[in-house]
Amino acid sequence: MKNKRLVMIPGPTPVVRSIQDEMGRETVAFGDPAFVKDYKALINDLKEMWETKGEVFVIAGTGTLAMEMAIANITKKGDSILVVSHGYFGDRFIDLCERKGLEVDVLQSEWGQTVPLQTIEKQLKSKIYAAMTVTHVDTSTGVAAPIEAIGEMMKKFDQTLYVVDGVCATGAEVERVDEMGIDVLLTGSQKAFGVAPGIAMVWAGPRALERRQSMDSIPEFYVDFEKWLPIMADPSKYFATPAVNLVWAMKESVRIMKEEGLENRYARHLKVARAMQKALEGLGFTILANPENRAVTLSNLIYPEGIDDGAFRSTLAEEGIIVAGGLGAYAGKMFRLGHMGNVDMHDMVAVLATIERALYKVGYPVKLGSSVGTFMESMLK
Ligand SMILES: *Cc1c(COP(=O)(O)O)cnc(C)c1O
């Protein structure tokens, strides 16, 4: 008999049945009154739950498009921007911003660490930056940036807008847009929302909307806030076709979040992450992210001596669990395990037991059941 397959990469994450059902519905016209009502309800919920007096843009696209939308609407050619990078996705802003003709300064940390707050502050004092980007959770390193503390410090720099990439965080790591001083928060549907890929979300706080207004025309067309503002206010209007079935899927995802309670969802992610991390360390893996800055959405696990990445991950896949490989200098030395979104206790226990089986099969000494025991002890506390 074949095992069920669990996709435990850091996005797309497992999609639960009720969300799949929304994607399987018969597609309606984008002006269908029932659909328009659902789209509006989704927009209102997202604004309310992530606490901004500004606007949220919910459009067809991926996280990368949301990054582009964020930058396009608050900077213009020749502006300076500061990119704070804790890995591969932080670095993605460099090319994106350079192509736009921005003057890009970069603060990079060693992988697994974060750029110290004082270093960021010192850099911000050195010149006027139109914006600064910070990746909340860099998926390549499993590092969570202290976005609240950074937002607090940013209050001293009122000409610099604060962009947070929440693609691997929003819906699992705590984020409150206005209160944390975030001007633009962006994410995609396929990570902690547990929806298939295809929806980009961008929250724009009041200062970001003002910045866009002050800029007249921008070169970009599809991602222009001005094009979408009337649609977000009244989704019966047309600018570009909404991803009808994915909007429904997102609405179901948000319904699940409201049923659980966003605060409970944050607490669950924290508890599960720490329990998983302890259990995996017990098996001999080393976690790349330093303990003070560990994400709750995924773990990046460096292999103990003697394990071949290819053999381990293919054995794991044969046993039914798909994980992601390491990036950059960590390719072949590490794997990445997502534990975010709508995953439950059954999934986590199965994941650990399967990792143990794979270790056993590749000849690594493992006490079967040990990580499951460690995990459940933490969870029952
Ligand atoms: C996945 C990811 C992205 C890119 O999102 P896509 O949907 O693949 O375009 C950007 N930033 C972070 C932090 C991510 O994890």
The ligand as an SDF file (V2000), in Angstrom:
LIG
                    3D

 15 15  0  0  0  0  0  0  0  0999 V2000
    8.1560   32.3540   -1.2080 C   0  0  0  0  0  0  0  0  0  0  0  0
    8.6990   33.6710   -0.8780 C   0  0  0  0  0  0  0  0  0  0  0  0
    8.7050   34.7350   -1.8050 C   0  0  0  0  0  0  0  0  0  0  0  0
    8.3130   34.5540   -3.2410 C   0  0  0  0  0  0  0  0  0  0  0  0
    6.9820   34.2610   -3.3850 O   0  0  0  0  0  0  0  0  0  0  0  0
    6.4390   33.6080   -4.7430 P   0  0  0  0  0  0  0  0  0  0  0  0
    5.0090   33.3710   -4.4310 O   0  0  0  0  0  0  0  0  0  0  0  0
    7.2240   32.3630   -4.9600 O   0  0  0  0  0  0  0  0  0  0  0  0
    6.6480   34.5780   -5.8240 O   0  0  0  0  0  0  0  0  0  0  0  0
    9.1320   35.9730   -1.3740 C   0  0  0  0  0  0  0  0  0  0  0  0
    9.5420   36.1730   -0.1180 N   0  0  0  0  0  0  0  0  0  0  0  0
    9.5650   35.1830    0.7890 C   0  0  0  0  0  0  0  0  0  0  0  0
   10.0130   35.4830    2.1760 C   0  0  0  0  0  0  0  0  0  0  0  0
    9.1510   33.9080    0.4360 C   0  0  0  0  0  0  0  0  0  0  0  0
    9.1710   32.9200    1.3500 O   0  0  0  0  0  0  0  0  0  0  0  0
  1  2  1  0
  2  3  1  0
  2 14  2  0
  3  4  1  0
  3 10  2  0
  4  5  1  0
  5  6  1  0
  6  7  2  0
  6  8  1  0
  6  9  1  0
 10 11  1  0
 11 12  2  0
 12 13  1  0
 12 14  1  0
 14 15  1  0
M  END
$$$$
